[in-house]
């Protein structure tokens, strides 16, 4: 089987794939999964932050890129959030958690066929929280709770928010999971921010622009960094999902082809 042959040509330990955050830009991850599938490259472990945690979880539990693509094309902002009365955020993303549970059932992170890590931030301490056990839907909700936009998730005595505050492209959990080869997808490296249309996009712009330089430092030790050209795409415009997905594929396919060829020769 081609996927197995690619895996076995690497040195023993599994290859890990890190899916970064970036709101609607996360559709580019699906294009990367499509390229991985076509080239027979299978991750031995995966990690995700924010929207990347959603894609990583679906992939880890066996959803194909086609299934994830169909889901992304059918989604709407209202599918992911709902108005809530809270001093901590404008919206609740409980509907997002319900969507994960509908897609995967009530499942635990530790039961994923592909080992999975989800990154969140404890807003009370500012510390990174790597979730390797527990309810998948709750973990994805926590990792995707953008401060000021979404209500934080209370979990095991912590108040968890978006993992981008700690590690937007989460390669460190993959090292801890035993990966000796790491591929990561950075959604923000070539993204150009635009004038915000409302409070949510203002907060997102501030949030992600402040973290971009830190992300560059965090991912410099990855073996392959895939940075799709997402210039001009909005962080919240769901109508751009097909184009964003294609941009991820166009960037990933030649990079993975070249990288895998070089790995086979070593």
C-alpha positions as CSV (number, residue, x, y, z in Angstrom):
1,X,0.0,0.0,0.0
2,X,1.5,3.4,-1.0
3,X,0.8,5.2,2.2
4,X,2.6,2.5,4.2
5,X,5.6,2.5,1.8
6,X,6.0,6.3,2.3
7,X,5.8,5.9,6.1
8,X,8.3,3.0,6.1
9,X,10.9,4.9,4.1
10,X,11.2,7.3,7.0
11,X,13.4,6.3,9.9
12,X,11.3,4.3,12.4
13,X,9.5,7.1,14.3
14,X,6.3,8.5,12.8
15,X,6.0,11.7,10.8
16,X,3.8,14.3,12.5
17,X,1.6,17.0,10.9
18,X,0.7,20.2,12.8
19,X,-2.4,22.1,11.7
20,X,-2.3,25.8,12.6
21,X,-5.0,28.3,13.5
22,X,-6.5,31.0,11.2
23,X,-10.3,30.9,11.4
24,X,-11.9,30.4,7.9
25,X,-8.4,30.2,6.4
26,X,-8.4,26.7,7.9
27,X,-10.0,25.5,4.7
28,X,-6.5,25.4,3.3
29,X,-5.8,22.5,5.6
30,X,-8.2,20.4,3.5
31,X,-6.3,21.1,0.4
32,X,-3.1,19.9,2.2
33,X,-4.9,16.7,3.2
34,X,-5.9,16.2,-0.4
35,X,-2.3,16.5,-1.6
36,X,-1.2,14.1,1.2
37,X,-3.7,11.6,0.1
38,X,-2.8,11.8,-3.6
39,X,0.9,11.4,-2.8
40,X,0.4,8.5,-0.4
41,X,1.7,10.4,2.7
42,X,0.1,9.4,5.9
43,X,0.7,11.2,9.2
44,X,1.7,9.0,12.2
45,X,0.5,11.6,14.6
46,X,-1.3,15.0,14.3
47,X,-1.8,18.1,16.4
48,X,-4.0,21.1,16.0
49,X,-4.7,24.6,17.3
50,X,-8.0,26.5,16.9
51,X,-9.5,25.6,13.5
52,X,-6.5,23.3,13.1
53,X,-7.7,21.3,16.0
54,X,-11.0,20.7,14.2
55,X,-9.3,19.5,11.1
56,X,-6.8,17.4,13.0
57,X,-9.5,15.7,15.0
58,X,-11.6,14.8,12.0
59,X,-8.5,13.5,10.2
60,X,-7.3,11.6,13.3
61,X,-10.7,9.8,13.5
62,X,-10.6,8.7,9.9
63,X,-12.6,11.4,8.0
64,X,-11.3,11.6,4.4
65,X,-10.4,14.9,2.8
66,X,-13.5,14.6,0.6
67,X,-15.8,14.2,3.7
68,X,-14.1,17.2,5.3
69,X,-14.4,19.2,2.1
70,X,-18.1,18.6,1.9
71,X,-18.6,19.6,5.5
72,X,-16.6,22.8,5.0
73,X,-18.6,23.8,1.9
74,X,-21.9,23.2,3.7
75,X,-20.9,25.2,6.9
76,X,-22.0,28.7,7.8
77,X,-20.9,31.0,10.6
78,X,-24.2,30.4,12.3
79,X,-23.4,26.6,12.4
80,X,-20.3,27.4,14.6
81,X,-21.6,29.9,17.1
82,X,-24.6,31.2,19.0
83,X,-25.3,34.3,21.0
84,X,-24.8,33.9,24.7
85,X,-25.0,36.2,27.8
86,X,-21.5,36.1,29.3
87,X,-19.1,38.6,30.7
88,X,-16.3,36.7,29.0
89,X,-17.3,36.7,25.3
90,X,-19.9,37.8,22.7
91,X,-20.6,34.3,21.4
92,X,-20.7,30.7,22.5
93,X,-19.2,28.0,20.3
94,X,-21.2,25.2,22.0
95,X,-22.7,24.7,18.5
96,X,-19.3,24.0,17.2
97,X,-18.8,21.4,19.9
98,X,-22.1,19.8,19.1
99,X,-21.1,19.7,15.4
100,X,-17.9,17.8,16.3
101,X,-19.9,15.3,18.4
102,X,-22.4,14.8,15.6
103,X,-19.6,14.1,13.2
104,X,-17.5,11.8,15.4
105,X,-19.8,10.7,18.2
106,X,-19.0,11.0,21.8
107,X,-15.3,10.0,21.6
108,X,-12.1,10.5,23.6
109,X,-8.8,12.0,22.3
110,X,-6.9,9.0,23.4
111,X,-9.0,6.7,21.3
112,X,-8.1,8.4,18.0
113,X,-6.7,5.9,15.4
114,X,-4.0,8.5,14.6
115,X,-2.5,9.9,17.8
116,X,-3.9,13.3,18.4
117,X,-3.0,16.4,20.5
118,X,-5.1,19.6,20.8
119,X,-3.6,22.8,22.0
120,X,-5.4,25.4,24.2
121,X,-4.4,28.2,26.6
122,X,-5.4,28.5,30.2
123,X,-6.3,32.2,30.3
124,X,-6.0,32.3,34.1
125,X,-2.2,31.5,33.9
126,X,-1.3,32.1,30.3
127,X,0.1,28.6,30.1
128,X,-0.1,26.3,27.1
129,X,-2.4,23.3,27.7
130,X,-1.8,20.2,25.5
131,X,-4.9,18.0,25.6
132,X,-4.0,14.3,24.9
133,X,-7.0,12.8,26.8
134,X,-10.6,13.6,27.3
135,X,-13.7,14.5,25.3
136,X,-12.8,15.5,21.7
137,X,-15.6,18.0,21.2
138,X,-14.8,19.9,24.4
139,X,-11.1,20.1,23.5
140,X,-11.9,21.5,20.0
141,X,-14.3,24.0,21.6
142,X,-11.6,25.1,24.0
143,X,-8.8,25.3,21.4
144,X,-11.1,27.4,19.2
145,X,-12.4,29.9,21.8
146,X,-11.0,33.2,20.6
147,X,-10.8,35.5,23.6
148,X,-13.3,38.3,23.5
149,X,-15.3,36.6,20.7
150,X,-16.1,33.2,22.2
151,X,-16.9,32.3,25.8
152,X,-14.0,30.3,27.4
153,X,-14.4,26.6,28.2
154,X,-14.2,25.5,31.8
155,X,-12.2,22.3,31.9
156,X,-10.5,20.5,34.8
157,X,-10.3,23.6,36.9
158,X,-8.9,25.7,34.1
159,X,-10.5,28.4,31.9
160,X,-9.4,27.5,28.4
161,X,-9.3,29.7,25.3
162,X,-7.8,29.6,21.8
163,X,-4.4,27.8,21.6
164,X,-3.0,30.4,19.3
165,X,-2.0,32.4,22.3
166,X,0.5,29.7,23.2
167,X,1.4,27.9,20.0
168,X,-0.5,28.7,16.8
169,X,1.3,26.0,14.7
170,X,1.7,23.2,17.3
171,X,4.9,21.3,16.5
172,X,6.1,20.8,20.1
173,X,3.4,18.3,21.0
174,X,4.4,16.2,18.0
175,X,8.0,16.0,19.3
176,X,6.5,14.8,22.6
177,X,4.5,12.2,20.8
178,X,7.6,10.7,19.3
179,X,7.6,12.2,15.8
180,X,11.1,12.6,14.3
181,X,9.8,14.3,11.1
182,X,7.4,17.2,11.3
183,X,5.3,18.9,8.6
184,X,3.4,21.9,9.6
185,X,0.8,24.2,7.9
186,X,1.1,27.9,8.7
187,X,-2.0,29.7,7.6
188,X,-0.8,33.2,8.5
189,X,2.7,33.4,7.2
190,X,1.7,34.9,3.9
191,X,-1.7,36.3,4.9
192,X,-2.4,40.0,4.4
193,X,-4.9,41.5,6.9
194,X,-7.7,43.7,5.6
195,X,-9.7,46.5,7.1
196,X,-12.0,45.0,9.7
197,X,-15.7,45.0,9.0
198,X,-16.9,44.7,12.6
199,X,-15.8,44.0,16.2
200,X,-15.2,40.3,15.6
201,X,-12.8,40.9,12.6
202,X,-11.1,43.7,14.5
203,X,-10.3,41.3,17.4
204,X,-9.2,38.6,15.0
205,X,-6.9,41.0,13.1
206,X,-5.3,42.1,16.4
207,X,-5.1,38.6,17.7
208,X,-3.4,36.9,14.8
209,X,-1.2,39.8,13.6
210,X,0.4,40.0,17.1
211,X,1.2,36.3,17.1
212,X,2.6,35.9,13.6
213,X,6.2,36.7,14.5
214,X,6.1,34.3,17.4
215,X,4.8,31.6,15.1
216,X,7.7,32.1,12.8
217,X,10.1,31.3,15.7
218,X,8.1,28.3,16.9
219,X,8.0,26.5,13.5
220,X,11.6,27.1,12.4
221,X,12.6,23.6,13.5
222,X,9.9,21.9,11.4
223,X,11.2,19.7,8.5
224,X,8.6,21.1,6.1
225,X,6.6,24.3,6.5
226,X,3.6,24.7,4.1
227,X,2.5,28.3,4.0
228,X,-0.3,28.8,1.4
229,X,-0.7,32.1,-0.3
230,X,-3.8,33.4,1.4
231,X,-3.3,37.0,0.6
232,X,-6.5,38.9,0.5
233,X,-8.8,36.3,2.0
234,X,-10.9,37.3,4.9
235,X,-10.7,35.4,8.2
236,X,-14.5,35.1,8.4
237,X,-15.8,35.0,4.8
238,X,-17.2,31.5,4.4
239,X,-17.9,32.1,0.7
240,X,-14.2,32.0,0.0
241,X,-13.8,28.5,1.3
242,X,-13.5,26.8,-2.1
243,X,-10.7,29.2,-3.2
244,X,-8.9,28.9,0.1
245,X,-9.0,25.1,-0.1
246,X,-7.6,25.2,-3.6
247,X,-4.8,27.6,-2.5
248,X,-3.8,25.0,0.2
249,X,-3.7,22.2,-2.4
250,X,-1.7,24.3,-5.0
251,X,0.9,25.1,-2.4
252,X,1.1,21.7,-0.7
253,X,1.2,19.4,-3.7
254,X,4.6,20.4,-5.2
255,X,6.2,21.0,-1.8
256,X,5.2,17.6,-0.6
257,X,6.2,15.9,-3.9
258,X,9.7,17.4,-3.7
259,X,10.1,16.8,0.0
260,X,9.0,13.2,-0.2
261,X,11.4,12.5,-3.1
262,X,14.3,13.9,-1.1
263,X,13.4,11.8,1.9
264,X,13.3,8.6,-0.2
265,X,16.9,9.3,-1.4
266,X,18.3,9.6,2.1
